[in-house]
Amino acid sequence: MSETGFLARVTAVEPLEGFRLRLTFTNGLIREVDLSGDLWGPMAEPLQDPTYFRQVRVDPELGTVAWPNGYDLDPDVLHGDHEPVPRPAVHASR
């Protein structure tokens, strides 16, 4: 929930060029987000294919964007109310 008490929910999504999305929220905010640096981990791996990435849809039950493999993103982070969790550091094997 945002600092104003508003529960951010995505109502529309439009895939743009690259790995960018145009999102519309319940409060009328329209925001473009670039996910090119955030598609890591086993669940996000299929999204690195631009054709698969464009299969994004709004999951009305979750109020956020989702892909056919079940990968979804926190709507509060997409709205800009919270910082995303940083990518884990990669440690070299010894």
N, CA, C and O atoms as a GROMACS GRO file, in nm:
protein
  376
    1MET      N    1   0.085  -0.117   0.000
    1MET     CA    2   0.000   0.000   0.000
    1MET      C    3   0.089   0.123   0.000
    1MET      O    4   0.191   0.126   0.069
    2SER      N    5   0.052   0.225  -0.075
    2SER     CA    6   0.133   0.346  -0.084
    2SER      C    7   0.122   0.428   0.043
    2SER      O    8   0.040   0.401   0.131
    3GLU      N    9   0.206   0.530   0.050
    3GLU     CA   10   0.206   0.618   0.168
    3GLU      C   11   0.074   0.690   0.185
    3GLU      O   12   0.040   0.731   0.296
    4THR      N   13  -0.002   0.707   0.076
    4THR     CA   14  -0.130   0.776   0.083
    4THR      C   15  -0.244   0.682   0.120
    4THR      O   16  -0.358   0.727   0.133
    5GLY      N   17  -0.216   0.554   0.136
    5GLY     CA   18  -0.321   0.457   0.167
    5GLY      C   19  -0.385   0.398   0.044
    5GLY      O   20  -0.473   0.313   0.055
    6PHE      N   21  -0.342   0.441  -0.073
    6PHE     CA   22  -0.395   0.390  -0.200
    6PHE      C   23  -0.334   0.254  -0.230
    6PHE      O   24  -0.213   0.238  -0.223
    7LEU      N   25  -0.417   0.158  -0.263
    7LEU     CA   26  -0.371   0.026  -0.302
    7LEU      C   27  -0.355   0.026  -0.453
    7LEU      O   28  -0.455   0.024  -0.526
    8ALA      N   29  -0.231   0.029  -0.501
    8ALA     CA   30  -0.204   0.036  -0.645
    8ALA      C   31  -0.249  -0.091  -0.715
    8ALA      O   32  -0.214  -0.201  -0.673
    9ARG      N   33  -0.326  -0.076  -0.821
    9ARG     CA   34  -0.368  -0.189  -0.902
    9ARG      C   35  -0.359  -0.148  -1.049
    9ARG      O   36  -0.398  -0.037  -1.086
   10VAL      N   37  -0.308  -0.238  -1.131
   10VAL     CA   38  -0.296  -0.215  -1.274
   10VAL      C   39  -0.429  -0.250  -1.340
   10VAL      O   40  -0.487  -0.355  -1.314
   11THR      N   41  -0.477  -0.159  -1.428
   11THR     CA   42  -0.602  -0.185  -1.499
   11THR      C   43  -0.580  -0.209  -1.648
   11THR      O   44  -0.666  -0.266  -1.715
   12ALA      N   45  -0.464  -0.165  -1.701
   12ALA     CA   46  -0.435  -0.185  -1.843
   12ALA      C   47  -0.285  -0.191  -1.863
   12ALA      O   48  -0.209  -0.127  -1.790
   13VAL      N   49  -0.243  -0.269  -1.963
   13VAL     CA   50  -0.101  -0.279  -1.996
   13VAL      C   51  -0.087  -0.279  -2.148
   13VAL      O   52  -0.166  -0.340  -2.219
   14GLU      N   53   0.016  -0.210  -2.194
   14GLU     CA   54   0.049  -0.208  -2.336
   14GLU      C   55   0.199  -0.233  -2.349
   14GLU      O   56   0.279  -0.153  -2.301
   15PRO      N   57   0.238  -0.343  -2.415
   15PRO     CA   58   0.381  -0.364  -2.437
   15PRO      C   59   0.434  -0.263  -2.538
   15PRO      O   60   0.370  -0.237  -2.640
   16LEU      N   61   0.548  -0.207  -2.508
   16LEU     CA   62   0.612  -0.109  -2.596
   16LEU      C   63   0.739  -0.170  -2.654
   16LEU      O   64   0.762  -0.290  -2.642
   17GLU      N   65   0.820  -0.089  -2.717
   17GLU     CA   66   0.945  -0.137  -2.774
   17GLU      C   67   1.038  -0.190  -2.666
   17GLU      O   68   1.038  -0.142  -2.553
   18GLY      N   69   1.117  -0.289  -2.702
   18GLY     CA   70   1.211  -0.347  -2.606
   18GLY      C   71   1.136  -0.418  -2.496
   18GLY      O   72   1.042  -0.493  -2.520
   19PHE      N   73   1.179  -0.394  -2.375
   19PHE     CA   74   1.118  -0.458  -2.258
   19PHE      C   75   1.048  -0.352  -2.171
   19PHE      O   76   1.060  -0.351  -2.049
   20ARG      N   77   0.975  -0.264  -2.240
   20ARG     CA   78   0.904  -0.156  -2.173
   20ARG      C   79   0.754  -0.183  -2.178
   20ARG      O   80   0.702  -0.242  -2.272
   21LEU      N   81   0.686  -0.137  -2.072
   21LEU     CA   82   0.540  -0.149  -2.063
   21LEU      C   83   0.481  -0.012  -2.031
   21LEU      O   84   0.540   0.065  -1.955
   22ARG      N   85   0.366   0.017  -2.088
   22ARG     CA   86   0.286   0.133  -2.047
   22ARG      C   87   0.174   0.078  -1.961
   22ARG      O   88   0.094  -0.004  -2.006
   23LEU      N   89   0.169   0.123  -1.837
   23LEU     CA   90   0.073   0.073  -1.739
   23LEU      C   91  -0.027   0.182  -1.701
   23LEU      O   92   0.010   0.298  -1.688
   24THR      N   93  -0.152   0.144  -1.685
   24THR     CA   94  -0.255   0.233  -1.632
   24THR      C   95  -0.301   0.176  -1.500
   24THR      O   96  -0.326   0.056  -1.487
   25PHE      N   97  -0.313   0.264  -1.400
   25PHE     CA   98  -0.350   0.224  -1.265
   25PHE      C   99  -0.491   0.274  -1.230
   25PHE      O  100  -0.545   0.362  -1.297
   26THR      N  101  -0.548   0.215  -1.126
   26THR     CA  102  -0.684   0.249  -1.085
   26THR      C  103  -0.701   0.396  -1.050
   26THR      O  104  -0.812   0.448  -1.058
   27ASN      N  105  -0.593   0.464  -1.010
   27ASN     CA  106  -0.605   0.606  -0.976
   27ASN      C  107  -0.584   0.696  -1.098
   27ASN      O  108  -0.576   0.818  -1.084
   28GLY      N  109  -0.574   0.636  -1.218
   28GLY     CA  110  -0.558   0.714  -1.340
   28GLY      C  111  -0.414   0.738  -1.382
   28GLY      O  112  -0.389   0.787  -1.493
   29LEU      N  113  -0.318   0.706  -1.296
   29LEU     CA  114  -0.178   0.723  -1.331
   29LEU      C  115  -0.142   0.634  -1.449
   29LEU      O  116  -0.179   0.516  -1.452
   30ILE      N  117  -0.071   0.690  -1.547
   30ILE     CA  118  -0.016   0.613  -1.658
   30ILE      C  119   0.134   0.624  -1.646
   30ILE      O  120   0.190   0.733  -1.638
   31ARG      N  121   0.199   0.509  -1.644
   31ARG     CA  122   0.344   0.506  -1.621
   31ARG      C  123   0.408   0.409  -1.719
   31ARG      O  124   0.355   0.301  -1.744
   32GLU      N  125   0.523   0.450  -1.774
   32GLU     CA  126   0.602   0.360  -1.858
   32GLU      C  127   0.718   0.308  -1.775
   32GLU      O  128   0.789   0.385  -1.710
   33VAL      N  129   0.736   0.176  -1.776
   33VAL     CA  130   0.844   0.114  -1.701
   33VAL      C  131   0.930   0.033  -1.796
   33VAL      O  132   0.880  -0.033  -1.887
   34ASP      N  133   1.060   0.038  -1.773
   34ASP     CA  134   1.157  -0.039  -1.850
   34ASP      C  135   1.204  -0.154  -1.762
   34ASP      O  136   1.268  -0.133  -1.660
   35LEU      N  137   1.172  -0.274  -1.802
   35LEU     CA  138   1.205  -0.392  -1.723
   35LEU      C  139   1.330  -0.464  -1.774
   35LEU      O  140   1.360  -0.574  -1.729
   36SER      N  141   1.402  -0.403  -1.866
   36SER     CA  142   1.517  -0.471  -1.927
   36SER      C  143   1.621  -0.515  -1.825
   36SER      O  144   1.687  -0.617  -1.847
   37GLY      N  145   1.639  -0.444  -1.717
   37GLY     CA  146   1.736  -0.481  -1.615
   37GLY      C  147   1.678  -0.566  -1.503
   37GLY      O  148   1.749  -0.601  -1.408
   38ASP      N  149   1.549  -0.598  -1.512
   38ASP     CA  150   1.482  -0.668  -1.402
   38ASP      C  151   1.436  -0.809  -1.438
   38ASP      O  152   1.369  -0.874  -1.357
   39LEU      N  153   1.472  -0.857  -1.554
   39LEU     CA  154   1.425  -0.989  -1.598
   39LEU      C  155   1.531  -1.094  -1.569
   39LEU      O  156   1.598  -1.144  -1.659
   40TRP      N  157   1.545  -1.127  -1.441
   40TRP     CA  158   1.644  -1.225  -1.398
   40TRP      C  159   1.575  -1.331  -1.312
   40TRP      O  160   1.466  -1.310  -1.259
   41GLY      N  161   1.640  -1.443  -1.301
   41GLY     CA  162   1.586  -1.556  -1.224
   41GLY      C  163   1.513  -1.652  -1.315
   41GLY      O  164   1.478  -1.618  -1.428
   42PRO      N  165   1.490  -1.774  -1.267
   42PRO     CA  166   1.430  -1.879  -1.350
   42PRO      C  167   1.291  -1.844  -1.405
   42PRO      O  168   1.261  -1.876  -1.519
   43MET      N  169   1.208  -1.780  -1.325
   43MET     CA  170   1.072  -1.746  -1.371
   43MET      C  171   1.074  -1.638  -1.479
   43MET      O  172   0.989  -1.638  -1.568
   44ALA      N  173   1.171  -1.547  -1.472
   44ALA     CA  174   1.176  -1.436  -1.568
   44ALA      C  175   1.250  -1.473  -1.696
   44ALA      O  176   1.243  -1.400  -1.795
   45GLU      N  177   1.321  -1.585  -1.695
   45GLU     CA  178   1.401  -1.623  -1.812
   45GLU      C  179   1.321  -1.623  -1.943
   45GLU      O  180   1.370  -1.570  -2.042
   46PRO      N  181   1.199  -1.681  -1.946
   46PRO     CA  182   1.123  -1.680  -2.073
   46PRO      C  183   1.090  -1.538  -2.121
   46PRO      O  184   1.074  -1.516  -2.241
   47LEU      N  185   1.080  -1.442  -2.029
   47LEU     CA  186   1.045  -1.305  -2.066
   47LEU      C  187   1.158  -1.234  -2.140
   47LEU      O  188   1.136  -1.126  -2.197
   48GLN      N  189   1.277  -1.291  -2.141
   48GLN     CA  190   1.388  -1.232  -2.213
   48GLN      C  191   1.371  -1.248  -2.364
   48GLN      O  192   1.443  -1.185  -2.442
   49ASP      N  193   1.277  -1.332  -2.405
   49ASP     CA  194   1.239  -1.345  -2.545
   49ASP      C  195   1.134  -1.237  -2.573
   49ASP      O  196   1.026  -1.240  -2.513
   50PRO      N  197   1.163  -1.142  -2.663
   50PRO     CA  198   1.070  -1.031  -2.687
   50PRO      C  199   0.928  -1.077  -2.725
   50PRO      O  200   0.831  -1.012  -2.687
   51THR      N  201   0.917  -1.186  -2.800
   51THR     CA  202   0.784  -1.235  -2.838
   51THR      C  203   0.706  -1.281  -2.716
   51THR      O  204   0.587  -1.252  -2.702
   52TYR      N  205   0.772  -1.352  -2.627
   52TYR     CA  206   0.708  -1.398  -2.504
   52TYR      C  207   0.676  -1.279  -2.413
   52TYR      O  208   0.568  -1.274  -2.353
   53PHE      N  209   0.768  -1.184  -2.403
   53PHE     CA  210   0.746  -1.066  -2.319
   53PHE      C  211   0.618  -0.994  -2.359
   53PHE      O  212   0.545  -0.944  -2.274
   54ARG      N  213   0.590  -0.989  -2.489
   54ARG     CA  214   0.472  -0.919  -2.539
   54ARG      C  215   0.341  -0.992  -2.507
   54ARG      O  216   0.233  -0.939  -2.536
   55GLN      N  217   0.348  -1.111  -2.448
   55GLN     CA  218   0.227  -1.184  -2.408
   55GLN      C  219   0.174  -1.137  -2.273
   55GLN      O  220   0.084  -1.200  -2.216
   56VAL      N  221   0.228  -1.030  -2.221
   56VAL     CA  222   0.186  -0.974  -2.093
   56VAL      C  223   0.036  -0.943  -2.095
   56VAL      O  224  -0.021  -0.908  -2.199
   57ARG      N  225  -0.026  -0.958  -1.980
   57ARG     CA  226  -0.168  -0.927  -1.965
   57ARG      C  227  -0.191  -0.876  -1.824
   57ARG      O  228  -0.104  -0.887  -1.738
   58VAL      N  229  -0.308  -0.819  -1.800
   58VAL     CA  230  -0.346  -0.779  -1.665
   58VAL      C  231  -0.418  -0.897  -1.600
   58VAL      O  232  -0.512  -0.952  -1.657
   59ASP      N  233  -0.372  -0.934  -1.482
   59ASP     CA  234  -0.442  -1.035  -1.402
   59ASP      C  235  -0.538  -0.958  -1.311
   59ASP      O  236  -0.492  -0.896  -1.215
   60PRO      N  237  -0.668  -0.961  -1.339
   60PRO     CA  238  -0.762  -0.880  -1.261
   60PRO      C  239  -0.771  -0.922  -1.115
   60PRO      O  240  -0.802  -0.840  -1.028
   61GLU      N  241  -0.745  -1.049  -1.087
   61GLU     CA  242  -0.750  -1.096  -0.948
   61GLU      C  243  -0.634  -1.038  -0.866
   61GLU      O  244  -0.652  -1.000  -0.751
   62LEU      N  245  -0.516  -1.033  -0.928
   62LEU     CA  246  -0.397  -0.981  -0.859
   62LEU      C  247  -0.383  -0.830  -0.874
   62LEU      O  248  -0.315  -0.766  -0.794
   63GLY      N  249  -0.445  -0.774  -0.977
   63GLY     CA  250  -0.434  -0.630  -1.000
   63GLY      C  251  -0.297  -0.589  -1.048
   63GLY      O  252  -0.249  -0.480  -1.018
   64THR      N  253  -0.233  -0.676  -1.124
   64THR     CA  254  -0.100  -0.646  -1.176
   64THR      C  255  -0.080  -0.715  -1.309
   64THR      O  256  -0.170  -0.783  -1.360
   65VAL      N  257   0.038  -0.697  -1.366
   65VAL     CA  258   0.071  -0.762  -1.492
   65VAL      C  259   0.122  -0.904  -1.466
   65VAL      O  260   0.183  -0.931  -1.363
   66ALA      N  261   0.095  -0.993  -1.562
   66ALA     CA  262   0.138  -1.132  -1.549
   66ALA      C  263   0.163  -1.189  -1.689
   66ALA      O  264   0.115  -1.137  -1.789
   67TRP      N  265   0.239  -1.296  -1.691
   67TRP     CA  266   0.271  -1.367  -1.815
   67TRP      C  267   0.218  -1.509  -1.806
   67TRP      O  268   0.183  -1.554  -1.697
   68PRO      N  269   0.211  -1.580  -1.920
   68PRO     CA  270   0.153  -1.716  -1.920
   68PRO      C  271   0.220  -1.813  -1.823
   68PRO      O  272   0.155  -1.907  -1.777
   69ASN      N  273   0.348  -1.794  -1.790
   69ASN     CA  274   0.415  -1.887  -1.698
   69ASN      C  275   0.386  -1.856  -1.551
   69ASN      O  276   0.438  -1.923  -1.462
   70GLY      N  277   0.303  -1.754  -1.524
   70GLY     CA  278   0.268  -1.720  -1.386
   70GLY      C  279   0.354  -1.610  -1.326
   70GLY      O  280   0.328  -1.567  -1.213
   71TYR      N  281   0.454  -1.562  -1.398
   71TYR     CA  282   0.540  -1.455  -1.349
   71TYR      C  283   0.458  -1.328  -1.339
   71TYR      O  284   0.390  -1.289  -1.434
   72ASP      N  285   0.465  -1.262  -1.224
   72ASP     CA  286   0.395  -1.135  -1.207
   72ASP      C  287   0.485  -1.039  -1.129
   72ASP      O  288   0.587  -1.079  -1.073
   73LEU      N  289   0.445  -0.914  -1.126
   73LEU     CA  290   0.524  -0.810  -1.060
   73LEU      C  291   0.439  -0.736  -0.958
   73LEU      O  292   0.318  -0.722  -0.975
   74ASP      N  293   0.503  -0.689  -0.852
   74ASP     CA  294   0.436  -0.617  -0.745
   74ASP      C  295   0.378  -0.486  -0.800
   74ASP      O  296   0.454  -0.402  -0.848
   75PRO      N  297   0.246  -0.466  -0.792
   75PRO     CA  298   0.188  -0.344  -0.846
   75PRO      C  299   0.233  -0.218  -0.772
   75PRO      O  300   0.238  -0.111  -0.832
   76ASP      N  301   0.266  -0.227  -0.643
   76ASP     CA  302   0.314  -0.109  -0.571
   76ASP      C  303   0.450  -0.064  -0.623
   76ASP      O  304   0.478   0.055  -0.632
   77VAL      N  305   0.536  -0.160  -0.657
   77VAL     CA  306   0.666  -0.127  -0.714
   77VAL      C  307   0.647  -0.066  -0.853
   77VAL      O  308   0.710   0.034  -0.886
   78LEU      N  309   0.561  -0.126  -0.934
   78LEU     CA  310   0.534  -0.072  -1.067
   78LEU      C  311   0.476   0.069  -1.060
   78LEU      O  312   0.507   0.153  -1.145
   79HIS      N  313   0.394   0.095  -0.960
   79HIS     CA  314   0.333   0.227  -0.941
   79HIS      C  315   0.437   0.330  -0.899
   79HIS      O  316   0.418   0.450  -0.920
   80GLY      N  317   0.548   0.282  -0.841
   80GLY     CA  318   0.654   0.374  -0.799
   80GLY      C  319   0.651   0.405  -0.651
   80GLY      O  320   0.721   0.496  -0.606
   81ASP      N  321   0.572   0.330  -0.574
   81ASP     CA  322   0.560   0.356  -0.431
   81ASP      C  323   0.673   0.294  -0.350
   81ASP      O  324   0.700   0.337  -0.238
   82HIS      N  325   0.737   0.193  -0.405
   82HIS     CA  326   0.844   0.122  -0.334
   82HIS      C  327   0.956   0.091  -0.430
   82HIS      O  328   0.934   0.078  -0.551
   83GLU      N  329   1.076   0.080  -0.379
   83GLU     CA  330   1.190   0.039  -0.459
   83GLU      C  331   1.187  -0.113  -0.476
   83GLU      O  332   1.152  -0.184  -0.383
   84PRO      N  333   1.224  -0.162  -0.595
   84PRO     CA  334   1.230  -0.307  -0.611
   84PRO      C  335   1.344  -0.368  -0.531
   84PRO      O  336   1.442  -0.300  -0.498
   85VAL      N  337   1.331  -0.495  -0.500
   85VAL     CA  338   1.438  -0.566  -0.431
   85VAL      C  339   1.557  -0.574  -0.527
   85VAL      O  340   1.539  -0.609  -0.644
   86PRO      N  341   1.678  -0.542  -0.479
   86PRO     CA  342   1.792  -0.546  -0.571
   86PRO      C  343   1.825  -0.687  -0.616
   86PRO      O  344   1.797  -0.785  -0.547
   87ARG      N  345   1.883  -0.694  -0.732
   87ARG     CA  346   1.925  -0.823  -0.788
   87ARG      C  347   2.032  -0.882  -0.699
   87ARG      O  348   2.120  -0.809  -0.654
   88PRO      N  349   2.028  -1.012  -0.672
   88PRO     CA  350   2.128  -1.073  -0.586
   88PRO      C  351   2.268  -1.062  -0.647
   88PRO      O  352   2.284  -1.071  -0.769
   89ALA      N  353   2.366  -1.042  -0.562
   89ALA     CA  354   2.505  -1.036  -0.608
   89ALA      C  355   2.549  -1.174  -0.651
   89ALA      O  356   2.512  -1.275  -0.589
   90VAL      N  357   2.628  -1.179  -0.755
   90VAL     CA  358   2.683  -1.306  -0.801
   90VAL      C  359   2.821  -1.321  -0.742
   90VAL      O  360   2.908  -1.237  -0.763
   91HIS      N  361   2.841  -1.427  -0.666
   91HIS     CA  362   2.970  -1.452  -0.601
   91HIS      C  363   3.049  -1.553  -0.683
   91HIS      O  364   2.994  -1.654  -0.728
   92ALA      N  365   3.175  -1.525  -0.702
   92ALA     CA  366   3.261  -1.616  -0.776
   92ALA      C  367   3.290  -1.739  -0.691
   92ALA      O  368   3.312  -1.727  -0.571
   93SER      N  369   3.289  -1.854  -0.753
   93SER     CA  370   3.323  -1.978  -0.681
   93SER      C  371   3.472  -1.984  -0.656
   93SER      O  372   3.552  -1.940  -0.738
   94ARG      N  373   3.509  -2.039  -0.542
   94ARG     CA  374   3.651  -2.051  -0.510
   94ARG      C  375   3.694  -2.194  -0.516
   94ARG      O  376   3.811  -2.224  -0.492
   0.00000   0.00000   0.00000
